[in-house]
Structure formats: structure tokens, C-alpha cells
Amino acid sequence: MKQEKILVIGASGQIGVELTLALRKIYGAQNVIASDLREQNPLLEGTGPYVSMDVMNKEMLHVQVIRQNVTQIYLLAAILSATGEKNPNLAWHLNMQGLLNVLDIAREEKLTKVYWPSSIAVFGPTSPKQNCPQQTIIEPTTVYGISKYAGEFWCNYYFHKFGVDVRSLRYPGLISYKSAPGGGTTDYAVEIYHEALAEKSYTSFLEKGTYLPMMYMPDAIRATIELMEAPIEKIKVRTSYNLSAMSFSPEEIAASIQKHIPEFTMSYEPDYRQSIADSWPQSIDDSVARADWGWAPEYNLDKMTADMLTNLKSQG
Ligand SMILES: NC(=O)c1ccc[n+]([C@@H]2O[C@H](COP(=O)([O-])OP(=O)(O)OC[C@H]3O[C@@H](n4cnc5c(N)ncnc54)[C@H](O)[C@@H]3O)[C@@H](O)[C@H]2O)c1
């Protein structure tokens, strides 16, 4: 079997750190090259090779792919939903051109596989709110959602037209304790755990009753690796797979935390992120991912809360 050499672009971010560490365990530290525009995340230091790189610089990216004998790329560099609304041009430019650069190089260098995440942000106010299906009305209203939806169709195009084996998941909001979140609408569900331990109170930027699809990072990392390791004939969706684990509202995550920290209190000051959240589905139907490549989540809200609080406490 060919020795895979993986390049992770955006490795210093919320997902990138944990995905890089997980890939290094499977493929060997030297075979997984971390890269990012910003400095190496301290959690990656000493765990394997790192190169500083801008995904927008196609030539530099191409040189690295050839020089390092890269066979697979995981592209995580993007501007997220909340930051994207503040800088729509930058979000569109990075999210589109970064992907096209990677897809072009994958085609030219005949890479074995590419991973690129989409998001539940592709769905808009006209999509079904409950159990939003794989194929449905998709009319996103954020620049982030527009860029992800366009990106899905570029992936589909490169697979069918050029045979690039690019695979994708529509992640829900991701909750983790290692690397900080990068400017998404679901970031409150990470901040709340930090504040619950430090302050015993939290002010939510989303209103009571705002249900959103969410997932604990270990499930997201496992889903990503299971998708990428599935035999090619099982991957029937070439845009991006719906992926789901749990849905909850701010008061429900607060109640879950109160089971461990009874004195924890919550207040609400919704801001511009409320309208982004309101445009998305409250829950996602991922039955196609379950049927095609066997996806099943492990964490629900209470199991995640227990794990988050234990790990954050031990981090001090
Ligand atoms: N975190 C979530 O809840 C979530 C949900 C749905 C989808 N996603 C998607 O997953 C991917 C990773 O998200 P994340 O939460 O880890 O984001 P993040 O913002 O935490 O990390 C992105 C990383 O990309 C890097 N980057 C930015 N511009 C770059 C450039 N020009 N060249 C190289 N690197 C650059 C940043 O420095 C950062 O370290 C994104 O595509 C995002 O849209 C994330």
C-alpha cells in the first residue's frame, strides 16, 4: 500500500489541532504535515512537522505538495459564520479561492484524497427546521453559507469531471476544550463551559429557545476519519453529507451544567448572531451518512458536559 503523506491546512484552528493529532496517531507523526497562516498552535509543538503557509498562495502550496510528496490534503482554513458577516468579501474570497487552489492541485498532482468541511450553515430560513434532510430547499442567507454551498458544488464538479476523490461533511456547531473556536455562531456553547468554571455565570449571545445542531469534537474527528477511510464505493454523496449528534438550546446546556455546578446562572443578551442562528435548522437528519458509511454519534449533551467540565478542570 502506498505510504500516505497528509497536509492539514488550517491546522492551528479549533478542528485542525485535534484532527492533526488524531491523524498523526494513525499515519505516523512524520507523515502528517501541519500548516497554517498563523503561528503553530502550542498544542502541536513537538508532535510533528509544521510549515507556515497561506492557502491563497497557490504556487507556494503547489511547491509544498510536490516537495513533501503530499498524497492527501485536509483543508480547514476558512472564515466562519459570525466573522464572515463582518467581512463578507474576505470570507467569500478565502472560502472559495482556497478550495479551488486545493482542488486544482489535487487534480494536477493526482492526490489520492481531499477533505473539505461544509456546514449546516448551507441551510437557510426556507429549509425545514426539524430533521432537515440531506436533499431539500437550500437558500443560505449568510456569506459563509453561500460560500459553503458553492464549495459543495465545486467538490461535486471536481469529482465527476476530473475524478478528484474529495469528501465532505456538513458539520454542526462543534464543542471542544483544546483549541478555542474561531468566530462561529455556536461559539457560545464552548464559552459557557469556561465561564461556568471561572465565573459561575454566563451571558449568552443567543436567546432562550434557540435550538441548534451541535456535536462534541471527538465525534466530529471520528466522523471525519471514518468518512475519509471508507471505501470509495460507499461515498455516494459528492457534495457534502449531513452529520448530526444532538440539538439543544442555551437554557438546556445551562441546565446540563447545573447538574455539576448548581450555583451556575445564565443571562441572555442576544446580538447580531441571533439572526444567523434563526436562519438555520434546529436539527439535522443524517440518515444518509448512517446508511452509506455507518456514521453513529457517541456523545449526547449530558455526556459531553461531564467530559468538558472534567477536562477543563484538569487543564486548570
Ligand atoms: N468549528 C465549527 O463549529 C465548524 C462548524 C461547521 C464547519 N466548520 C468548518 O470547519 C473548518 C475548520 O473550522 P475551525 O472551527 O477549525 O476554524 P478556525 O477558525 O478555528 O481555524 C481555521 C484556521 O485556518 C487558518 N487560516 C485562515 N486563513 C488561512 C490562510 N489563508 N491560509 C492558511 N491558513 C489559514 C486560521 O489561522 C485558523 O487557524 C472550516 O472550514 C469551517 O468552516 C467548523
The ligand as an ORCA input file, in Angstrom:
! r2SCAN-3c Opt
* xyz 0 1
  N     -15.949     24.900     14.365
  C     -17.182     24.702     13.942
  O     -18.127     24.674     14.745
  C     -17.452     24.419     12.485
  C     -18.759     24.080     12.094
  C     -19.010     23.853     10.736
  C     -17.969     23.892      9.813
  N     -16.707     24.216     10.219
  C     -15.644     24.271      9.198
  O     -14.507     23.536      9.601
  C     -13.309     24.189      9.122
  C     -12.368     24.464     10.280
  O     -13.057     25.267     11.222
  P     -12.407     25.713     12.611
  O     -13.531     25.875     13.554
  O     -11.260     24.851     12.964
  O     -11.904     27.174     12.204
  P     -10.777     28.081     12.919
  O     -11.072     29.488     12.572
  O     -10.648     27.702     14.356
  O      -9.463     27.608     12.170
  C      -9.172     27.940     10.843
  C      -7.663     28.046     10.708
  O      -7.370     28.429      9.364
  C      -6.286     29.334      9.397
  N      -6.273     30.161      8.184
  C      -7.045     31.245      7.933
  N      -6.718     31.768      6.732
  C      -5.725     30.986      6.228
  C      -4.962     31.022      5.037
  N      -5.160     31.984      4.109
  N      -4.026     30.064      4.838
  C      -3.798     29.098      5.766
  N      -4.484     29.039      6.939
  C      -5.428     29.969      7.152
  C      -6.512     30.167     10.655
  O      -5.305     30.773     11.083
  C      -7.053     29.116     11.625
  O      -6.015     28.550     12.412
  C     -13.797     25.425      8.374
  O     -13.933     25.136      7.012
  C     -15.160     25.688      8.969
  O     -15.972     26.371      8.070
  C     -16.432     24.482     11.530
*
